[in-house]
Amino acid sequence: MSNPKAEISAYTNHPSFFDQQNVQVERLPYGSGIPMGIEQVYHPELGLGGAYGTWGDPYDNNSLPGFVESCLGRLLTEDEVLDLAPLGFTWRHHIEDLENEDHFALEIDVGARFLRKAAQACGWEPSEIQGVLIGSSGPVAHDYTEQIASAAGIPESALKVSIHKACDSSMAGLHLALNPDLPANRQGKRNIANELHGKKVLVGGIEGLSRFIRLSNDSFAMQLFGNGAGVIGLIPGANMRFLVGKTHESFDEKGTLAVRMYYPHSRRNNDNDLMEEVQQAGDNHIRLAGFMHEPKGNVPLAMGSPMGMVKLFVRTGVEVVKDIYSAYSAHMKSLGLQDKQITTMVVHHANLKINKFKKKNLEKLGIDLPMPWVLTEFGNVSAASNMIAFLRQLSGLKSGDHILLYGFGAGTYYDALAVELNALTT
């Protein structure tokens, strides 16, 4: 019989990310100094790698309520203090309140550093990068992807794609880079997957959520979310090959997780009755903007209880994974490879309860897939989550492995895709 307390301890008994081996730590010159940590990862056989990490002071589950109270200017009620260990989190990273220009400068600096470190991990120079796809829930600037690419030394000719679908953004970006039949690729003037096939591409999520949620005065959000980033380097069609994929959207009518759209959007469903808008934001900049149920008042985010999040994402999420697994099985059968199995799932770490409920419901349908929990030291870092999870599982993967990547986020949006990893030949 399992021991729930021992299980929770196994998930959450971790040192701060900054105190871990292989993490490069420095202090950035903004405000009183912002600590930042980055870890680089590389798989030499696959030629896949990247960089992930966070910035801001680390708060564990014991010190976090005090930080939230200092931001709110009041004490938290007993009902507001979340029991975070069962949700799979030990640490969150938050920054001090800065002037607007310092927030902008900090996040451009942070983003450029992650792009450079991800390229370096793969043995690439920034000048070699031909595509940059970055997901961000609440970007500090409309042209954030262009700004950080330029600051990182990536050529202006490289295709830049900004994706704003909340926590699903990085998976939506990877899907765009790999699946030419994706609706967003078909409705835009440029098919991103076709254009980036065989090229050196960076895909990631960079989330300055401490800035984003600080204005919300939402005590739950300030305890669950934190800063984080993850960027991977791949060559679409070479070391990562698309197999099958599914994208799904279902408007959150109740606003269970309401998010303000700090990015251009017409704020209406388009003529195709889709919630996503594909915009040409510059000569080499495309924006995929998702329609959100926005909160009342001029606040960035308003969320229900953690159990409300479970109800919002589990039922539809299970259906999405069931559909993609069925499509994968049918595809393998058509190739005479019906015995081929998914090696692992790379899932968004919204909170542990959501993922455990999904796994349990999938098992009832006869779908038993590994769904490792690997982000205890970060909290919910939105679009950065899947990329960090991928990089933390990368060392255990090998050429020929099939993996299922699955993202979901407010809106609500879901992207699931199965890919094959291949040894990179030169």
C-alpha positions as CSV (number, residue, x, y, z in Angstrom):
1,M,0.0,0.0,0.0
2,S,1.3,3.4,-0.9
3,N,2.3,5.9,1.8
4,P,0.8,9.4,0.8
5,K,3.1,11.3,3.1
6,A,6.2,9.5,1.8
7,E,5.0,10.1,-1.8
8,I,4.6,13.9,-1.1
9,S,8.0,14.0,0.5
10,A,9.6,12.3,-2.5
11,Y,8.1,15.0,-4.8
12,T,8.9,18.0,-2.7
13,N,12.0,17.4,-0.6
14,H,14.4,19.2,-2.9
15,P,17.0,22.0,-2.4
16,S,16.6,25.3,-4.2
17,F,17.4,25.2,-7.9
18,F,20.2,27.7,-7.3
19,D,21.9,25.2,-4.9
20,Q,22.0,22.3,-7.4
21,Q,25.0,21.0,-9.3
22,N,25.5,22.2,-12.9
23,V,23.4,25.3,-12.3
24,Q,25.2,28.5,-13.3
25,V,24.2,31.3,-10.9
26,E,24.7,35.0,-11.3
27,R,23.1,38.3,-10.1
28,L,21.6,40.6,-12.6
29,P,22.0,44.4,-12.1
30,Y,18.3,45.4,-11.7
31,G,16.8,46.7,-8.5
32,S,18.8,45.5,-5.6
33,G,20.1,42.6,-7.7
34,I,18.1,39.7,-9.2
35,P,19.6,36.2,-8.8
36,M,19.4,34.0,-11.9
37,G,20.2,30.3,-12.5
38,I,20.6,28.4,-15.8
39,E,21.3,24.8,-16.5
40,Q,22.4,23.6,-19.9
41,V,21.5,20.1,-21.2
42,Y,22.8,18.3,-24.3
43,H,22.2,14.8,-25.7
44,P,25.2,14.1,-28.1
45,E,23.6,11.2,-29.9
46,L,20.4,13.1,-30.7
47,G,21.9,16.5,-31.1
48,L,19.1,17.9,-28.9
49,G,19.7,20.2,-26.1
50,G,18.8,23.5,-24.5
51,A,18.8,25.6,-21.4
52,Y,16.4,26.1,-18.6
53,G,16.2,27.9,-15.3
54,T,14.7,30.8,-13.3
55,W,15.3,34.2,-11.8
56,G,14.2,35.9,-8.6
57,D,14.6,35.1,-5.0
58,P,13.6,31.5,-4.0
59,Y,10.7,31.1,-1.6
60,D,9.9,27.7,-0.1
61,N,6.5,26.6,1.1
62,N,7.2,28.0,4.5
63,S,8.4,31.4,3.5
64,L,6.1,32.0,0.6
65,P,3.0,33.1,2.6
66,G,5.1,35.9,4.1
67,F,6.1,37.1,0.7
68,V,2.5,37.0,-0.5
69,E,1.4,39.0,2.5
70,S,4.1,41.6,1.9
71,C,2.8,42.0,-1.6
72,L,-0.8,42.2,-0.6
73,G,-0.2,44.4,2.4
74,R,-2.3,42.2,4.6
75,L,-2.3,38.9,6.3
76,L,-3.6,35.8,4.5
77,T,-6.7,34.2,5.9
78,E,-6.5,30.5,6.9
79,D,-8.5,29.5,3.8
80,E,-6.1,31.4,1.5
81,V,-2.9,29.6,2.6
82,L,-2.5,26.7,0.2
83,D,-1.2,23.2,1.2
84,L,1.4,23.3,-1.5
85,A,3.2,20.0,-0.9
86,P,0.4,17.8,-2.2
87,L,0.4,20.0,-5.3
88,G,4.0,18.9,-6.0
89,F,5.8,22.2,-5.4
90,T,8.5,23.2,-3.0
91,W,9.9,26.5,-4.4
92,R,8.7,29.6,-6.3
93,H,10.9,32.4,-7.6
94,H,9.8,36.0,-7.4
95,I,11.4,39.4,-8.0
96,E,11.0,42.6,-6.1
97,D,8.7,45.3,-7.5
98,L,10.6,47.3,-10.2
99,E,10.0,50.3,-12.3
100,N,8.4,49.5,-15.6
101,E,11.6,50.2,-17.6
102,D,13.6,47.9,-15.3
103,H,11.0,45.1,-15.8
104,F,11.4,45.5,-19.5
105,A,15.2,45.6,-19.4
106,L,15.4,42.6,-17.1
107,E,13.1,40.4,-19.2
108,I,14.9,41.3,-22.4
109,D,18.2,40.5,-20.8
110,V,16.8,37.2,-19.3
111,G,15.3,36.1,-22.6
112,A,18.4,36.8,-24.6
113,R,20.5,34.9,-22.1
114,F,18.3,31.8,-22.4
115,L,18.4,31.9,-26.2
116,R,22.2,32.2,-26.2
117,K,22.6,29.4,-23.7
118,A,20.2,27.1,-25.5
119,A,22.1,27.6,-28.8
120,Q,25.5,27.2,-27.0
121,A,24.3,23.9,-25.5
122,C,23.6,22.6,-29.0
123,G,27.0,23.8,-30.3
124,W,25.4,26.5,-32.4
125,E,26.3,30.1,-32.8
126,P,23.4,32.6,-32.5
127,S,24.2,33.6,-36.1
128,E,23.2,30.1,-37.3
129,I,19.7,30.2,-35.8
130,Q,17.0,30.3,-38.5
131,G,13.9,30.1,-36.3
132,V,12.8,31.3,-32.8
133,L,9.4,30.3,-31.4
134,I,8.7,31.6,-27.9
135,G,5.6,31.2,-25.8
136,S,4.7,33.8,-23.2
137,S,1.4,34.3,-21.2
138,G,1.9,38.0,-20.5
139,P,4.7,39.3,-22.6
140,V,6.5,42.5,-21.3
141,A,6.4,43.9,-24.9
142,H,4.4,43.0,-28.0
143,D,7.6,42.4,-29.9
144,Y,9.3,40.5,-27.1
145,T,10.5,37.6,-29.3
146,E,12.0,40.0,-31.8
147,Q,13.7,41.9,-29.0
148,I,15.3,39.0,-27.3
149,A,16.4,37.4,-30.6
150,S,18.1,40.6,-31.6
151,A,19.7,41.0,-28.2
152,A,21.0,37.4,-28.5
153,G,22.7,38.1,-31.8
154,I,20.2,36.0,-33.9
155,P,19.9,37.3,-37.5
156,E,17.0,39.6,-38.4
157,S,16.3,37.1,-41.3
158,A,15.4,34.3,-38.8
159,L,11.7,33.6,-38.5
160,K,10.4,34.8,-35.1
161,V,7.1,33.4,-33.8
162,S,5.4,34.7,-30.7
163,I,2.8,32.3,-29.2
164,H,0.3,33.5,-26.6
165,K,-1.9,30.6,-25.5
166,A,-1.2,30.8,-21.7
167,C,0.4,27.6,-20.3
168,D,0.0,25.8,-23.6
169,S,2.1,28.3,-25.5
170,S,5.4,26.4,-25.8
171,M,3.7,23.2,-26.9
172,A,1.7,25.2,-29.4
173,G,5.0,26.6,-30.7
174,L,6.6,23.2,-31.0
175,H,3.5,22.0,-32.8
176,L,3.7,24.9,-35.2
177,A,7.3,24.0,-36.0
178,L,6.6,20.4,-36.7
179,N,3.1,19.9,-38.1
180,P,2.5,21.5,-41.5
181,D,-1.2,20.5,-41.3
182,L,-1.9,22.4,-38.1
183,P,-4.9,24.9,-38.6
184,A,-2.7,27.9,-37.7
185,N,-0.1,26.8,-40.3
186,R,-2.8,26.5,-43.0
187,Q,-4.6,29.8,-42.2
188,G,-1.4,31.9,-42.1
189,K,0.4,33.3,-45.1
190,R,3.5,31.3,-44.2
191,N,3.5,27.6,-43.3
192,I,5.9,27.7,-40.3
193,A,6.6,23.9,-40.2
194,N,7.4,23.7,-43.9
195,E,9.6,26.8,-43.7
196,L,11.6,25.5,-40.7
197,H,12.0,21.9,-41.8
198,G,15.7,20.9,-41.6
199,K,16.8,24.2,-40.0
200,K,18.3,25.1,-36.7
201,V,15.4,26.2,-34.5
202,L,15.0,27.4,-30.9
203,V,11.6,26.7,-29.3
204,G,10.7,27.6,-25.7
205,G,8.6,29.3,-23.1
206,I,9.9,32.3,-21.1
207,E,7.6,33.5,-18.3
208,G,8.1,36.5,-16.1
209,L,5.1,35.5,-14.0
210,S,6.2,37.3,-10.9
211,R,5.7,40.6,-12.6
212,F,2.6,39.4,-14.3
213,I,0.7,38.1,-11.3
214,R,1.9,40.7,-8.8
215,L,-0.8,43.1,-10.0
216,S,-3.5,40.5,-9.7
217,N,-3.8,40.6,-5.9
218,D,-4.8,36.9,-6.3
219,S,-3.4,35.1,-3.3
220,F,-3.8,31.6,-4.9
221,A,-2.0,32.7,-8.1
222,M,0.9,34.2,-6.1
223,Q,1.4,31.0,-4.3
224,L,1.2,28.7,-7.4
225,F,3.0,30.6,-10.1
226,G,6.6,31.8,-10.4
227,N,9.3,32.8,-12.9
228,G,10.8,30.2,-15.2
229,A,12.1,29.6,-18.7
230,G,13.0,26.6,-20.9
231,V,14.4,26.7,-24.5
232,I,15.3,23.7,-26.6
233,G,17.3,23.5,-29.8
234,L,16.2,21.1,-32.5
235,I,16.2,20.5,-36.3
236,P,12.6,19.7,-37.3
237,G,12.3,16.6,-39.4
238,A,15.9,15.5,-38.5
239,N,16.4,14.9,-34.8
240,M,12.7,15.4,-34.0
241,R,10.2,14.0,-36.4
242,F,6.5,14.7,-36.2
243,L,4.2,11.6,-36.1
244,V,0.7,12.7,-35.1
245,G,-0.8,15.7,-33.4
246,K,-4.0,17.2,-32.1
247,T,-4.9,20.8,-31.1
248,H,-8.1,21.6,-29.3
249,E,-9.7,24.8,-27.9
250,S,-12.8,25.1,-25.7
251,F,-13.7,28.6,-24.4
252,D,-13.7,28.9,-20.6
253,E,-17.2,30.4,-20.3
254,K,-17.1,30.6,-16.5
255,G,-13.7,32.3,-16.4
256,T,-12.4,29.6,-13.9
257,L,-8.9,30.8,-14.9
258,A,-9.3,34.3,-16.4
259,V,-6.3,35.8,-18.0
260,R,-5.9,39.3,-19.5
261,M,-4.6,39.5,-23.1
262,Y,-1.5,41.7,-22.8
263,Y,-0.9,41.2,-26.5
264,P,-2.7,42.2,-29.7
265,H,-6.0,40.4,-30.3
266,S,-9.3,41.5,-31.8
267,R,-11.1,40.2,-28.7
268,R,-13.6,38.3,-30.7
269,N,-13.7,34.9,-32.4
270,N,-12.6,35.2,-36.0
271,D,-14.6,34.3,-39.1
272,N,-13.5,30.7,-38.9
273,D,-15.0,30.5,-35.4
274,L,-11.5,29.9,-34.0
275,M,-10.2,31.4,-30.8
276,E,-6.7,31.8,-32.3
277,E,-5.5,34.7,-34.5
278,V,-2.5,34.4,-36.8
279,Q,-1.0,37.9,-37.3
280,Q,1.9,39.1,-39.4
281,A,3.6,41.2,-36.8
282,G,6.7,42.2,-38.8
283,D,8.6,41.1,-41.9
284,N,9.9,38.0,-40.1
285,H,7.7,38.0,-37.0
286,I,4.4,36.1,-36.7
287,R,2.1,36.2,-33.7
288,L,-0.3,33.4,-32.7
289,A,-2.7,35.0,-30.3
290,G,-5.2,33.1,-28.2
291,F,-8.6,34.5,-27.1
292,M,-9.1,34.5,-23.3
293,H,-11.8,35.0,-20.8
294,E,-10.5,38.2,-19.3
295,P,-10.9,39.0,-15.6
296,K,-13.0,41.9,-14.4
297,G,-11.1,45.1,-13.7
298,N,-7.6,45.9,-14.9
299,V,-6.0,42.9,-13.3
300,P,-3.8,40.3,-15.2
301,L,-5.3,37.1,-13.7
302,A,-8.1,35.7,-11.6
303,M,-8.3,32.1,-10.7
304,G,-10.6,29.7,-8.9
305,S,-9.5,27.2,-6.3
306,P,-7.0,24.5,-7.1
307,M,-9.8,22.0,-7.3
308,G,-11.5,24.3,-9.8
309,M,-8.4,24.0,-12.0
310,V,-8.7,20.2,-11.7
311,K,-12.3,20.3,-13.0
312,L,-11.4,22.7,-15.7
313,F,-8.6,20.8,-17.3
314,V,-9.0,17.1,-16.4
315,R,-12.0,16.0,-18.3
316,T,-11.2,17.6,-21.7
317,G,-7.5,16.9,-21.2
318,V,-8.1,13.2,-20.9
319,E,-10.2,13.2,-24.1
320,V,-7.4,15.0,-25.9
321,V,-4.7,12.5,-24.8
322,K,-7.1,9.6,-25.6
323,D,-7.6,10.9,-29.1
324,I,-3.9,11.5,-29.8
325,Y,-3.0,8.0,-28.4
326,S,-5.6,6.4,-30.6
327,A,-4.2,8.4,-33.6
328,Y,-0.7,7.3,-32.7
329,S,-1.8,3.6,-32.4
330,A,-3.6,3.7,-35.7
331,H,-0.5,5.4,-37.4
332,M,1.8,2.8,-36.0
333,K,-0.5,-0.1,-37.2
334,S,-0.6,1.4,-40.7
335,L,3.2,1.2,-40.7
336,G,3.2,-2.4,-39.4
337,L,4.7,-1.2,-36.1
338,Q,1.8,-1.9,-33.8
339,D,4.2,-3.1,-31.1
340,K,5.9,0.3,-30.9
341,Q,5.2,2.1,-27.6
342,I,5.4,5.7,-26.3
343,T,8.5,5.9,-24.1
344,T,7.3,8.8,-21.9
345,M,5.0,11.7,-21.7
346,V,6.3,15.3,-21.3
347,V,3.4,17.1,-19.6
348,H,2.7,20.6,-18.4
349,H,3.2,20.8,-14.6
350,A,0.1,22.8,-13.6
351,N,-0.1,21.0,-10.3
352,L,0.4,17.4,-9.3
353,K,-3.2,16.8,-8.5
354,I,-4.3,17.6,-12.0
355,N,-1.7,15.3,-13.5
356,K,-2.5,12.5,-11.1
357,F,-6.2,12.7,-11.9
358,K,-5.4,12.6,-15.6
359,K,-3.2,9.6,-15.2
360,K,-5.8,7.8,-13.2
361,N,-8.6,8.5,-15.7
362,L,-6.4,7.5,-18.6
363,E,-5.6,4.2,-16.9
364,K,-9.3,3.5,-16.7
365,L,-9.4,3.8,-20.5
366,G,-6.5,1.3,-20.8
367,I,-3.9,4.0,-21.5
368,D,-0.9,3.6,-19.1
369,L,1.8,6.0,-20.0
370,P,4.7,7.3,-17.8
371,M,4.0,10.9,-16.7
372,P,7.0,11.8,-14.5
373,W,6.7,14.8,-12.2
374,V,10.0,16.7,-12.5
375,L,9.4,20.4,-11.6
376,T,9.2,20.5,-7.8
377,E,11.6,23.4,-7.5
378,F,9.7,25.8,-9.8
379,G,6.0,25.9,-9.1
380,N,3.7,26.5,-12.1
381,V,5.9,28.3,-14.7
382,S,3.3,28.2,-17.4
383,A,4.7,27.9,-20.9
384,A,8.2,27.2,-19.6
385,S,6.9,24.0,-17.9
386,N,6.9,21.6,-20.8
387,M,10.3,22.7,-22.0
388,I,11.9,22.3,-18.6
389,A,10.3,18.9,-18.3
390,F,11.6,17.8,-21.7
391,L,15.2,18.9,-20.9
392,R,15.0,17.1,-17.5
393,Q,14.0,13.8,-19.2
394,L,16.3,14.2,-22.2
395,S,19.3,12.2,-20.8
396,G,17.1,9.1,-20.4
397,L,16.0,9.1,-24.0
398,K,17.6,7.5,-27.1
399,S,17.3,7.4,-30.8
400,G,14.2,5.8,-32.1
401,D,12.2,6.7,-29.0
402,H,8.6,8.0,-29.4
403,I,7.5,10.5,-26.9
404,L,4.1,12.3,-26.3
405,L,4.3,16.0,-25.5
406,Y,1.2,17.4,-24.0
407,G,0.4,21.0,-23.1
408,F,-2.7,22.7,-21.8
409,G,-3.6,26.2,-20.6
410,A,-6.2,28.9,-19.8
411,G,-8.5,29.8,-22.6
412,T,-8.7,26.8,-22.7
413,Y,-6.1,25.4,-25.2
414,Y,-4.6,21.9,-25.6
415,D,-1.8,20.7,-27.8
416,A,-0.7,17.1,-27.9
417,L,1.8,15.6,-30.3
418,A,3.8,12.4,-30.7
419,V,7.3,12.7,-32.1
420,E,10.1,10.4,-32.9
421,L,13.7,11.2,-31.8
422,N,16.5,10.4,-34.2
423,A,20.2,10.4,-34.0
424,L,21.6,13.5,-35.7
425,T,23.8,12.7,-38.6
426,T,26.1,15.2,-40.1
